[in-house]
Amino acid sequence: MATSNDIKNGTILKLDGNLWQTIEFQHVKPGKGGAFVRTKLRNVTSGKVVDKTFNAGAKIETATVDRSEYQYLYQDGEDYVFMDNSTYDQITVPAAVVGDAANFMLENQNVTVAMHEGAPLYIEMPPSVVLEITYTEPGLQGDRSTGGTKPATVETGYQIQVPLFLEQGTKVKVDTRTGDYLGRVNE
């Protein structure tokens, strides 16, 4: 058993039979009364986000989560197949667990899979990935200085907003947390 003082970002808590990942935490010591810990928690299975407050030093149950490097192999219907980089064992992960990471995953890309008691909980992507633009409307002459954006489809099928001067076939860096365009990649 741990206490509420041990809560950090990324800590997995076991509350009411569910697993919750800590997104944010703040230790608060008001001038009057006892200290407490204010947290924002995400349900690992449903993705629901809630705010929860714990008294300082309150006993909480943490869950053991193993994070391992896996390589994304291919999509099999609704599921995704990954291979453990150390043991070469393959696992099948449901689309609900993969979530938004599917928008940025290319075959043979390394990701971190978090497992609890042999069941995959979620996929951790690197902060940014390089993807090629497969379709975008051509920019019009004179549009280069306006600072506007246009939609572009990348090779995973995900649509992002890019500057007007970018063309089809350009490789771009994309933030995996927000889906924002970060810059052009010259190779």
Disulfide bonds with the S-S distance in Angstrom:
none
